[in-house]
């Protein structure tokens, strides 16, 4: 365990300590929702930047919706 601590950054260590305070499944679910909301907001902010800079457009959006990106399995 000591070796894995050496590879964690300060943010990861802080988050791990935060998890130690979770006492119920409800608290865990609430924290999970907060983390999900955080990353959803970051993704939305990133997409907004792409739209504002012209790196994304309605045409690109439609192209992505028509693109088949699934892995073919045999």
TORVOMAR-581513 format. One record per residue: x, y, z of N, C-alpha, C in turn; chain; residue in one letter. Coordinates in pm, whole numbers, plus 50000, padded with zeros to 5 digits. Example, Ala and Ser with C-alpha at 12.3 -4.5 7.8 and 13.67 -1.06 7.14 Angstrom:
51319|49431|50780|51230|49550|50780|51320|49670|50780|A|A
51285|49775|50708|51367|49894|50714|51290|50003|50787|A|S
END
This chain:
50082|49881|50000|50000|50000|50000|50087|50126|50000|A|X
50198|50122|50069|50284|50239|50076|50336|50279|49939|A|X
50366|50182|49855|50416|50214|49722|50310|50286|49640|A|X
50183|50245|49649|50079|50310|49571|50054|50452|49621|A|X
50075|50479|49748|50061|50615|49799|50163|50708|49735|A|X
50280|50657|49711|50386|50739|49652|50350|50782|49510|A|X
50266|50706|49443|50230|50740|49306|50105|50828|49298|A|X
50039|50853|49410|49920|50939|49410|49961|51085|49424|A|X
49888|51170|49351|49914|51313|49367|49833|51367|49485|A|X
49852|51493|49517|49788|51553|49635|49636|51551|49622|A|X
49583|51578|49503|49438|51578|49484|49380|51439|49507|A|X
49449|51336|49459|49401|51200|49479|49402|51163|49627|A|X
49505|51204|49697|49513|51176|49840|49402|51248|49916|A|X
49375|51373|49881|49267|51447|49946|49133|51379|49923|A|X
49110|51335|49800|48984|51268|49768|48972|51136|49844|A|X
49081|51063|49853|49080|50937|49928|49048|50961|50074|A|X
49103|51066|50133|49072|51099|50272|48925|51138|50287|A|X
48872|51209|50189|48731|51245|50191|48643|51120|50194|A|X
48679|51021|50116|48601|50897|50112|48598|50827|50247|A|X
48700|50849|50328|48703|50789|50461|48595|50841|50553|A|X
48536|50955|50519|48430|51014|50601|48291|50967|50562|A|X
48280|50894|50452|48152|50843|50406|48106|50733|50501|A|X
47986|50750|50556|47934|50653|50654|47815|50571|50602|A|X
47743|50625|50506|47623|50554|50459|47625|50545|50306|A|X
47545|50455|50255|47532|50441|50110|47470|50567|50051|A|X
47383|50633|50127|47321|50756|50079|47426|50866|50060|A|X
47520|50875|50155|47627|50974|50142|47715|50943|50021|A|X
47743|50816|50000|47823|50776|49884|47751|50811|49754|A|X
47621|50783|49748|47543|50815|49628|47539|50966|49604|A|X
47526|51044|49712|47523|51189|49698|47657|51241|49648|A|X
47767|51189|49702|47899|51229|49656|47920|51188|49510|A|X
47875|51070|49475|47886|51025|49335|47812|51119|49242|A|X
47694|51167|49285|47616|51259|49203|47689|51393|49189|A|X
47750|51440|49296|47825|51565|49291|47942|51553|49193|A|X
48014|51441|49199|48127|51419|49108|48077|51409|48964|A|X
47968|51338|48942|47911|51328|48808|47870|51464|48754|A|X
47806|51543|48838|47764|51678|48797|47886|51764|48763|A|X
47993|51751|48840|48116|51826|48815|48171|51794|48676|A|X
48182|51665|48644|48237|51627|48513|48142|51659|48398|A|X
48012|51652|48423|47916|51690|48319|47929|51839|48289|A|X
47947|51921|48393|47964|52065|48373|48093|52093|48297|A|X
48201|52022|48331|48328|52041|48261|48315|52004|48113|A|X
48245|51895|48084|48225|51853|47945|48143|51957|47869|A|X
48040|52010|47933|47957|52112|47869|48038|52240|47843|A|X
48119|52279|47940|48204|52397|47921|48302|52376|47805|A|X
48357|52256|47796|48448|52225|47685|48379|52231|47551|A|X
48258|52177|47542|48182|52183|47416|48146|52327|47382|A|X
48110|52405|47482|48079|52546|47456|48200|52619|47399|A|X
48319|52590|47451|48441|52652|47398|48463|52612|47253|A|X
48440|52484|47221|48455|52439|47082|48359|52512|46989|A|X
48234|52530|47033|48136|52602|46952|48178|52747|46933|A|X
48222|52810|47043|48259|52952|47038|48380|52978|46948|A|X
48472|52883|46944|48593|52901|46863|48576|52850|46720|A|X
48460|52793|46690|48435|52744|46555|48494|52607|46528|A|X
48546|52541|46631|48601|52406|46612|48490|52301|46608|A|X
48369|52339|46645|48253|52250|46638|48139|52327|46575|A|X
48056|52258|46500|47944|52324|46432|47828|52226|46423|A|X
47716|52278|46376|47599|52193|46357|47630|52083|46255|A|X
47707|52118|46151|47744|52019|46050|47829|51907|46112|A|X
47924|51945|46196|48009|51846|46263|47924|51759|46356|A|X
47828|51821|46423|47737|51749|46510|47660|51643|46433|A|X
47605|51683|46319|47528|51590|46236|47616|51480|46178|A|X
47738|51516|46141|47833|51416|46090|47863|51311|46196|A|X
47883|51354|46318|47912|51260|46427|47793|51169|46454|A|X
47673|51222|46439|47554|51140|46464|47538|51032|46357|A|X
47590|51056|46238|47582|50957|46129|47699|50859|46130|A|X
47803|50890|46205|47925|50808|46206|47906|50683|46291|A|X
47947|50571|46237|47938|50443|46307|48071|50422|46380|A|X
48071|50438|46513|48195|50429|46589|48206|50301|46672|A|X
48110|50214|46660|48113|50093|46741|48218|49996|46690|A|X
48273|49921|46781|48375|49821|46746|48307|49701|46680|A|X
48352|49663|46562|48293|49544|46499|48343|49416|46567|A|X
48251|49333|46605|48286|49204|46665|48253|49094|46567|A|X
48339|48994|46562|48317|48883|46468|48260|48763|46539|A|X
END
